[in-house]
Amino acid sequence: MEFVRRELKEVLGEGNVLVNEPMSRHTTFCVGGPADLFLKPGEEDLPWVMELLKRRQIPVTVIGKGSNLLVGDKGVRGAVIEVGGRMAKIRHIGGECITAQAGAPLARVAQEACKKGLSGLEFAAGIPGGIGGAIVMNAGAYGGEMKDIVTHVKVLDGDGNVRELSNRQMEFAYRNSCVPKNGYLVLEASFRLQSMDEARIRREMEELREQRMAKQPLEYPSAGSTFKRPEGHFAGKLIMDAGLSGYSVGGAQVSKKHCGFVINRGDATAGDIRSVIRHVQETVKEKFGVDLNTEVKMLGEFS
Ligand SMILES: Cc1cc2nc3c(=O)[nH]c(=O)nc-3n(C[C@H](O)[C@H](O)[C@H](O)COP(=O)(O)OP(=O)(O)OC[C@H]3O[C@@H](n4cnc5c(N)ncnc54)[C@H](O)[C@@H]3O)c2cc1C
């Protein structure tokens, strides 16, 4: 590992190769133990980095803004690759199209679209992820989803080839896409939007922002909706009806403002959060016979 670390530092630069980096610094839940190696490559470095890690048999985990992750307290073995600030360019904005790198924050891309009078990303303006994470998750809100606007996506496959996939090839589904099953790394995505009056787009974004502020516990660290929407139900309502509003373990709690959110009240461990999630799943299953699956992705080692 020491040898690999030195090789990576030579190519990526000292500040882009971190050792034993606490994942709590890179997740919106603000929990998670250390990653053995935490890498911040640029797009041009990625084929080489992936090849090196594969050759050295070092496991790789790719993350974006960490806004849909629960990382275990014992951290992540191997290398975590952050697709972030070094891959955050909006490459093209013109006509009714936008192309952005995977590390670009969704909110910034939505704002830039708005400034150009392009509608279609309003739903995404309040989602705190990056373009890559949003593509992987087919992020959505208020009736919009990434799949409605994506034209194509550039990915790096496991053999180091860059491939361009069409919307259909992405196999978008509810909070899912073909990326996890194929082990792709998302590099860039292109969107088709619609010309519209800028003021109208801004108004819509502002209204959605106000709805979020009113309904979601944004004052606490979380990863947004903890559970996927079960067919025919709303997760938050089931959890409330099960009497679990405010249920807590250590510093983790079912939000009283929105039961679909598990929040970190300040000093939660990943273990506390996972215990709350499990208790909620068991109780809802017992009371209503409904399986609640997590939307949040669990990574790394838990105690
Ligand atoms: C307050 C709050 C509100 C939220 N509201 C919404 C909402 O309205 N709708 C919604 O859908 N989500 C919502 N979320 C969840 C989250 O923001 C989205 O799922 C977002 O798309 C995740 O993006 P990310 O960059 O943070 O990805 P991460 O959380 O870092 O990663 C998510 C998954 O994608 C993978 N991944 C990330 N980047 C790449 C890449 N470049 N290549 C390959 N794999 C990658 C990771 O391995 C992981 O499996 C909310 C979260 C918070 C905290």
PDBQT file of the ligand as one rigid body, heavy atoms in Angstrom, charges set to zero:
ROOT
HETATM    1  C1  LIG A 401     -31.091  17.168   2.415  1.00  0.00    +0.000 C 
HETATM    2  C2  LIG A 401     -31.101  16.156   1.290  1.00  0.00    +0.000 A 
HETATM    3  C3  LIG A 401     -32.126  16.169   0.365  1.00  0.00    +0.000 A 
HETATM    4  C4  LIG A 401     -32.136  15.233  -0.682  1.00  0.00    +0.000 A 
HETATM    5  N1  LIG A 401     -33.155  15.274  -1.585  1.00  0.00    +0.000 NA
HETATM    6  C5  LIG A 401     -33.185  14.389  -2.593  1.00  0.00    +0.000 A 
HETATM    7  C6  LIG A 401     -34.235  14.419  -3.559  1.00  0.00    +0.000 A 
HETATM    8  O1  LIG A 401     -35.127  15.258  -3.526  1.00  0.00    +0.000 OA
HETATM    9  N2  LIG A 401     -34.221  13.481  -4.536  1.00  0.00    +0.000 N 
HETATM   10  C7  LIG A 401     -33.240  12.541  -4.641  1.00  0.00    +0.000 A 
HETATM   11  O2  LIG A 401     -33.274  11.711  -5.565  1.00  0.00    +0.000 OA
HETATM   12  N3  LIG A 401     -32.236  12.486  -3.754  1.00  0.00    +0.000 NA
HETATM   13  C8  LIG A 401     -32.182  13.385  -2.727  1.00  0.00    +0.000 A 
HETATM   14  N4  LIG A 401     -31.156  13.329  -1.816  1.00  0.00    +0.000 N 
HETATM   15  C9  LIG A 401     -30.157  12.255  -1.898  1.00  0.00    +0.000 C 
HETATM   16  C10 LIG A 401     -28.904  12.594  -2.724  1.00  0.00    +0.000 C 
HETATM   17  O3  LIG A 401     -28.646  13.984  -2.720  1.00  0.00    +0.000 OA
HETATM   18  C11 LIG A 401     -29.024  12.089  -4.172  1.00  0.00    +0.000 C 
HETATM   19  O4  LIG A 401     -29.181  10.690  -4.229  1.00  0.00    +0.000 OA
HETATM   20  C12 LIG A 401     -27.804  12.487  -5.018  1.00  0.00    +0.000 C 
HETATM   21  O5  LIG A 401     -28.095  12.229  -6.359  1.00  0.00    +0.000 OA
HETATM   22  C13 LIG A 401     -26.528  11.727  -4.624  1.00  0.00    +0.000 C 
HETATM   23  O6  LIG A 401     -25.436  12.338  -5.289  1.00  0.00    +0.000 OA
HETATM   24  P1  LIG A 401     -23.963  12.358  -4.645  1.00  0.00    +0.000 P 
HETATM   25  O7  LIG A 401     -23.072  13.051  -5.605  1.00  0.00    +0.000 OA
HETATM   26  O8  LIG A 401     -24.006  12.907  -3.281  1.00  0.00    +0.000 OA
HETATM   27  O9  LIG A 401     -23.655  10.812  -4.625  1.00  0.00    +0.000 OA
HETATM   28  P2  LIG A 401     -23.040   9.940  -3.442  1.00  0.00    +0.000 P 
HETATM   29  O10 LIG A 401     -23.965   9.993  -2.266  1.00  0.00    +0.000 OA
HETATM   30  O11 LIG A 401     -21.631  10.305  -3.214  1.00  0.00    +0.000 OA
HETATM   31  O12 LIG A 401     -23.106   8.490  -4.093  1.00  0.00    +0.000 OA
HETATM   32  C14 LIG A 401     -24.359   7.877  -4.359  1.00  0.00    +0.000 C 
HETATM   33  C15 LIG A 401     -24.100   6.582  -5.143  1.00  0.00    +0.000 C 
HETATM   34  O13 LIG A 401     -23.574   6.901  -6.423  1.00  0.00    +0.000 OA
HETATM   35  C16 LIG A 401     -22.269   6.342  -6.608  1.00  0.00    +0.000 C 
HETATM   36  N5  LIG A 401     -21.511   7.369  -7.346  1.00  0.00    +0.000 N 
HETATM   37  C17 LIG A 401     -21.409   8.691  -7.062  1.00  0.00    +0.000 A 
HETATM   38  N6  LIG A 401     -20.722   9.329  -8.050  1.00  0.00    +0.000 NA
HETATM   39  C18 LIG A 401     -20.389   8.388  -8.958  1.00  0.00    +0.000 A 
HETATM   40  C19 LIG A 401     -19.701   8.420 -10.204  1.00  0.00    +0.000 A 
HETATM   41  N7  LIG A 401     -19.204   9.545 -10.731  1.00  0.00    +0.000 N 
HETATM   42  N8  LIG A 401     -19.544   7.255 -10.888  1.00  0.00    +0.000 NA
HETATM   43  C20 LIG A 401     -20.022   6.089 -10.392  1.00  0.00    +0.000 A 
HETATM   44  N9  LIG A 401     -20.685   5.998  -9.219  1.00  0.00    +0.000 NA
HETATM   45  C21 LIG A 401     -20.872   7.135  -8.512  1.00  0.00    +0.000 A 
HETATM   46  C22 LIG A 401     -21.742   6.037  -5.212  1.00  0.00    +0.000 C 
HETATM   47  O14 LIG A 401     -20.868   4.936  -5.226  1.00  0.00    +0.000 OA
HETATM   48  C23 LIG A 401     -23.051   5.681  -4.486  1.00  0.00    +0.000 C 
HETATM   49  O15 LIG A 401     -23.418   4.355  -4.767  1.00  0.00    +0.000 OA
HETATM   50  C24 LIG A 401     -31.112  14.262  -0.774  1.00  0.00    +0.000 A 
HETATM   51  C25 LIG A 401     -30.069  14.263   0.164  1.00  0.00    +0.000 A 
HETATM   52  C26 LIG A 401     -30.046  15.202   1.176  1.00  0.00    +0.000 A 
HETATM   53  C27 LIG A 401     -28.916  15.200   2.169  1.00  0.00    +0.000 C 
ENDROOT
TORSDOF 0
